[in-house]
Amino acid sequence: MRRTRRLALLPPAVVLVLAAGCLATQQQEVQMGAGYAAEINSKLPIVRDPEISAYVNRLGDSLARLADSRGLEWHFYVVDAKEVNAFAVPGGYIYVNRGLIERFTKMDQLAGVLGHEIGHVTQRHTIKQQQKATGASLGITLGCVLTGACNNPAVGSLVNVGAGAMMAGFSRDDEAEADRVGLDYVVRAGIDPRGMPETFEILMAERKAKPEGVASFFRTHPLEEDRIREARALIAKVPADRLVGLTEDSRAFQQFKARVKALPPSPASPSP
């Protein structure tokens, strides 16, 4: 009965797709993503600062318009959470935690993360994962995974097994494909792709020093040293002349990061 009530919140056509296990059409994907994004935005602390929103959407759109051949309407959000994470929802909704942004040192690192998450949407990894959840309450699930709130029994008990499995992380193959296409999007946008493996190295180093600070990211994004090597190998295949003059950083990014850091402290995550 609980699953039936949750499925009933979705458009009938989407419910049928979920129940049948079929891959959703683009229209169904957009309907599904819009519904889940509305739930997510009502449950997670989204940064509403207009300048912060404008910048992340401007950078995200510069990648998405090169990546997307389906004409999706893309939306990029900063989540006011100190935990390190980022995730994508079907239909073109991308979320990046404030805690991750504050660890970036250059614009190309943020671009690499956005390109990777865009890749999960364009390659339809997100819709496949979402269908595994069979209509579970994604907003609650994402709140748990993104902020660690699932450690709180009162919150974690709201997440069913299907949703938990869905947000356990993409497969290693999906992550590798999102890296590959994300790097391509970044290069085509005139941005240096070396920001992506640099981000991986920053997070790997922090995991060794303060593993609790990046636990949420590693829970949903498989990342080991070989993934960094694979990203650098992909970059090595890019013709050298295409890497000349690509943008690593910008004044606009540094202003964006400073504005993010100047926000009031992020709301506390629920304690265990």
C-alpha positions in Angstrom: 0.0 0.0 0.0 2.8 2.4 0.8 4.3 2.0 -2.6 0.9 2.5 -4.3 0.4 5.8 -2.5 3.8 7.0 -3.7 3.3 5.9 -7.2 0.0 7.7 -7.3 1.8 11.0 -6.9 3.3 10.5 -10.4 1.5 11.0 -13.7 -0.3 7.7 -14.8 1.9 7.2 -17.8 5.0 7.3 -15.6 3.5 4.9 -13.1 2.9 2.4 -15.9 6.5 2.7 -17.1 7.9 2.2 -13.6 5.6 -0.8 -13.0 6.5 -2.4 -16.3 10.2 -1.7 -16.0 10.3 -0.1 -19.5 12.7 2.7 -20.2 10.8 6.0 -20.1 10.2 8.2 -23.1 11.6 11.7 -23.1 8.3 13.1 -22.2 7.9 10.7 -19.3 11.4 11.4 -18.2 10.8 15.1 -18.1 7.5 14.6 -16.2 9.3 12.4 -13.7 12.2 14.7 -13.3 10.0 17.8 -12.8 8.0 16.1 -10.1 11.0 14.8 -8.2 12.8 18.1 -8.6 9.8 19.9 -7.0 9.9 17.4 -4.1 13.7 17.8 -3.7 13.5 21.6 -3.8 10.9 21.5 -1.0 13.0 19.3 1.2 16.6 20.3 0.7 18.0 23.8 1.5 18.4 25.3 -1.9 20.5 28.4 -2.2 18.2 31.2 -3.4 20.9 33.9 -3.9 20.2 35.2 -7.4 23.9 35.8 -8.3 24.9 32.3 -7.2 22.0 30.7 -9.1 22.8 32.8 -12.2 26.4 31.8 -12.3 25.9 28.0 -11.8 23.2 28.0 -14.4 25.3 30.0 -16.9 28.2 27.6 -16.5 26.0 24.6 -16.6 24.1 25.8 -19.7 27.4 26.4 -21.5 28.0 22.6 -21.2 24.5 21.3 -21.5 23.7 23.1 -24.8 26.7 21.2 -26.3 25.8 17.9 -24.7 22.0 17.8 -25.2 20.5 16.8 -28.5 17.0 16.3 -27.1 16.2 19.9 -26.3 15.8 19.4 -22.5 15.3 22.5 -20.3 18.2 22.3 -17.8 18.2 23.5 -14.2 21.2 23.8 -12.0 21.0 24.3 -8.2 23.4 24.8 -5.3 22.4 23.0 -2.1 23.2 24.8 1.1 24.8 21.7 2.7 28.3 21.4 4.1 28.6 17.8 3.0 30.5 17.1 -0.3 28.3 15.8 -3.0 26.5 16.4 -6.3 23.8 14.5 -8.1 21.5 14.6 -11.2 17.8 14.0 -11.7 16.3 12.8 -15.0 15.1 15.5 -17.3 18.0 17.9 -16.7 18.1 18.8 -13.0 21.6 19.1 -11.6 22.4 19.7 -7.9 25.8 20.6 -6.4 26.4 20.9 -2.6 27.9 24.1 -1.2 30.5 21.9 0.6 31.8 20.6 -2.7 32.0 24.1 -4.3 34.0 25.4 -1.3 36.7 22.8 -2.0 37.2 23.8 -5.6 40.1 26.1 -6.4 39.4 26.8 -10.1 36.5 27.0 -12.4 37.4 24.0 -14.5 36.9 21.8 -11.4 33.3 22.8 -11.1 32.9 22.5 -14.8 34.2 18.9 -14.6 31.6 18.0 -12.0 28.8 19.6 -13.9 29.9 17.9 -17.1 30.0 14.5 -15.3 26.5 15.0 -13.9 25.1 16.2 -17.2 26.6 13.0 -18.7 24.5 10.9 -16.3 21.4 12.6 -17.7 22.3 12.5 -21.4 23.3 8.8 -21.2 20.1 8.1 -19.4 21.8 6.6 -16.3 19.5 8.6 -14.1 16.3 7.3 -15.6 17.5 3.7 -15.3 18.5 4.3 -11.7 15.2 6.1 -10.9 13.2 3.2 -12.3 15.0 0.9 -9.9 13.4 2.9 -7.1 9.9 2.1 -8.6 8.5 5.5 -7.6 10.0 5.8 -4.1 10.1 9.2 -2.4 13.2 10.5 -4.1 13.3 13.8 -2.2 13.6 12.1 1.1 16.1 9.6 -0.3 18.3 12.3 -1.8 18.2 14.3 1.4 19.4 11.2 3.3 22.2 10.4 0.8 23.3 13.9 0.2 23.5 15.1 3.8 23.9 11.9 5.8 20.5 12.4 7.4 19.8 8.6 7.0 22.0 8.1 10.0 19.1 9.5 11.9 16.7 6.5 12.5 13.7 8.8 12.4 14.6 9.9 8.9 16.2 6.8 7.6 13.1 4.7 8.3 11.2 6.8 5.7 13.4 5.5 2.9 12.4 2.2 1.4 14.7 -0.5 0.1 14.2 0.4 -3.6 15.1 4.0 -3.2 18.1 3.1 -1.0 19.4 0.8 -3.7 18.9 3.4 -6.4 20.9 6.1 -4.6 23.6 3.6 -3.5 25.5 4.9 -6.5 25.9 4.4 -10.2 27.7 1.4 -11.6 31.4 1.6 -12.3 30.6 1.5 -16.0 28.1 4.4 -15.7 30.6 6.5 -13.8 33.3 5.8 -16.4 30.9 6.8 -19.2 29.8 10.0 -17.4 33.5 10.8 -17.0 34.2 10.2 -20.7 31.3 12.2 -22.1 31.7 14.9 -19.4 35.3 15.5 -20.4 34.2 15.8 -24.0 31.5 18.4 -23.1 34.1 20.4 -21.1 36.6 20.5 -23.9 34.0 21.4 -26.5 32.9 24.3 -24.2 36.5 25.7 -24.3 37.3 24.7 -20.7 40.3 22.8 -19.5 39.3 19.1 -18.8 42.2 18.6 -16.3 39.9 20.1 -13.6 38.0 16.8 -13.4 40.9 14.5 -12.3 42.1 17.4 -10.1 38.8 17.3 -8.3 39.1 13.6 -7.8 42.6 14.1 -6.3 41.3 16.8 -3.9 38.6 14.4 -2.7 40.9 11.4 -2.4 43.4 13.4 -0.3 40.6 14.6 1.9 39.3 11.1 2.3 42.6 10.1 3.7 42.8 13.1 6.1 39.2 13.6 7.1 37.0 10.8 5.7 33.8 12.0 7.4 33.9 15.2 5.3 33.5 13.4 2.0 31.6 10.3 3.0 28.4 11.3 1.2 30.3 11.8 -2.1 32.0 8.4 -2.0 28.8 6.7 -1.0 27.2 7.7 -4.4 30.3 8.1 -6.6 32.7 5.2 -6.8 36.2 6.7 -6.9 39.6 5.1 -6.6 43.0 5.8 -8.0 42.4 3.9 -11.2 39.5 6.3 -12.0 41.9 9.2 -11.8 44.3 7.4 -14.1 41.5 6.7 -16.6 40.5 10.3 -16.6 44.0 11.4 -17.3 44.3 8.8 -20.0 41.2 10.2 -21.7 42.7 13.7 -21.6 46.0 12.4 -23.1 44.0 11.3 -26.2 42.8 14.8 -26.8 44.9 16.4 -29.6 47.5 18.6 -27.9 46.5 21.6 -30.0 42.9 21.4 -28.6 44.2 21.8 -25.1 46.0 25.0 -25.8 44.3 28.1 -24.5 41.5 26.3 -22.8 40.1 28.2 -19.7 41.1 26.9 -16.3 39.7 29.7 -14.1 37.9 33.0 -14.3 37.3 36.1 -12.2 33.6 35.3 -12.3 34.2 31.9 -10.8 36.3 33.3 -8.0 33.6 35.9 -7.2 31.0 33.1 -7.3 33.0 31.0 -4.8 33.6 34.0 -2.5 29.8 34.7 -2.5 29.1 31.0 -1.7 31.6 31.1 1.2 30.1 34.4 2.5 26.6 32.8 3.0 25.5 32.2 6.5 26.5 28.8 7.9 24.7 25.9 6.3 21.9 24.4 8.3 23.0 21.5 10.5 22.3 18.0 9.2 20.1 15.8 11.4 22.3 14.1 14.1 22.4 10.4 14.5 
